[in-house]
């Protein structure tokens, strides 16, 4: 199940554009593999802060037995890692050093563990109502996903690093091997699997906690903009003298009395009403699906959860249910059906039917 999609940033440099494209590619494969699986929660572009430290995880997988962190790297050309764990890559036939994505994701995992352990009382239940469960005994893994067109030199690469480095198209296969999720009936019969597991309720609690901790970079930038504007104040200009304009008199009508005298009277004023665009769409043509938080009606991703079909807004990362009141009779007795990639709103009371996606 996809809890959060990739938050698109306004990028300009070729490096940042390529990095964002790589993260989108990984998010695409994760969505195709796990979007309908309630036991696998996917959070893309997760940024959080704890204990005065901030980390940003490209892709976070929460599943029945634990967690998998994925660091995406856009690498074109060759990539090598020596016995000391130092990374080098070639670009336009020139070699240069690069920071280790493995070390980067290790630090992210350590901070995530600290945050989980600090809030474990609010996330997990107590075992047999007595002992508080934690996160240290869970399965923790991390991987690095590189561009599909990268050339990986695995001959000289340490095995411990090579085992964590995968091209994008092979990432899902390795994730399935790590998670090793079996059918619930098989799990009950397999006594050899001693991994402690999360219940579905605990999985949902973890997912809700993580979403509540996410820091939206776009909102941060928007909040910082007014503060930056206050630092630069324009030099005030001298007030210029402007003649005061008198309001125009209303047109007058002249009435003629019986003695021939003319009396001027004010004509009734016509109030100025601002022009408002008139919606001429029929009820079945009105756009009825939009984010209930920011109002966006185009940039969203359709998803399915335990409460039915919903959309995840790409702008504010909030969820909105697809189930809406009927736009024709305003009845709330509606349902959403899906056929392939098409979602349709159906009214049980009046029979209204409208494709919403």
Secondary structure, DSSP 8 states (H G I E B T S, - for coil): -EEE--------SHHHHHHHHHHHHHHHHHHHHHTT-TTEEEEEEEEEEETTEEEEEEEEEEETTEEEEEEEE---EEEEE-TT--EEEEETTEEEEE--HHHHHHHHHHHHHHHHHHTHHHHS-EETTTEE--STTSEEEEEEEE-TTEEE--SSS-HHHHTTEEEGGGHHHHHHHHH----HHHHHH-TT-------HHHHHHHHHHHHHH---HHHHHHHHHHHHHHHS-------------------EEEEE-TTS-EEEEE----------------GGGS-----TTT--SSSEEEEEETTEEEEEETTT--EEES----TTT--S-EEEEEETTEEEEEETTT--EEE--
